[in-house]
Amino acid sequence: MAINVNTVYQTVLLILNKEQRGYMTPDEFNSVGTQVQLEVFEKYFEDLNQQIRVPQTDFNYSDRVENIDEKIAIFKTFGNATYNSLATTNDKPFTLPTIDSYGIAVDFYRLGTVTYNNEVELQRLQRNDFYTSEKSKLTKATINFPTYLYENNLLYVRPTTITSNIQVDYVRKPLNPVWGFTVGTLGQYQYDSTVYNSAVVPATGSRNFELHESEQTEIILRILQYAGIIIRDPQIIQAAAQQVQMDEMNKKS
């Protein structure tokens, strides 16, 4: 479930070149594509928050909450937090996972559920509550009812006797799309469909957009908005912006 980066790029070029309006280089496309993917991705969480407050249909395929959660699920993963026993602070924090339980290196994006021994869910507290709750026997954290403070991408866990087996469910950041290419004999850009490899210099291959396939149209429209700025064509900006706005209204109506 991914959106082919070459399909998007060729569609953008086709629309731009239809009336000889201009051209978008691969580097420009990759930079704009990365920005657009993040914009659409971040909007999932705002849309989900809005739709949760709206009554949903009984038909699964038309349930907007389930549909948005399905799009976010592509980026859901989990991993083990690492206890930092060498920290110089009085509280020894847990660092967030950089490699998930599938052995894949990922960029942490949003924190989900934190559990102990894969059984007990920790209660998240703000700083004032995290410390004041420890002053009373009734609210003091225990092994069966642990708490945590999340600050500066670190987890501070109570009781302090917990030094391992902290699992984190989280949402990872989408990988940047890449339209890779080689240069032909005439100086033209030729699409490189091999798997993206950043271990070599220069990097080779391509990487598709990671968003749900249903987002292809919106990605193209949003890229065209930026393309209009790059080639200084207000008509493209206006037309693409109007279509994006119309699509947004249809989704929320």
Secondary structure, DSSP 8 states (H G I E B T S, - for coil): --B-HHHHHHHHHHHHHTTT-----HHHHHHHHHHHHHHHHHHHHHHHHHHHTS---SSGGG-HHHHHHHHHHTTEEEEE-EE-TT-SSSS--EE--SB-TTS-B--EEEEEEEEETTTEE-EE--HHHHHHGGGSTTT---SSS-EEEEETTEEEEESTT--S-EEEEEEE-----B--EEE-TTS-EEE--SB-B-SSSS-BSBB-B-S-GGGHHHHHHHHHHHHHHHTT-HHHHHHHHHHHHHHHHHHH-
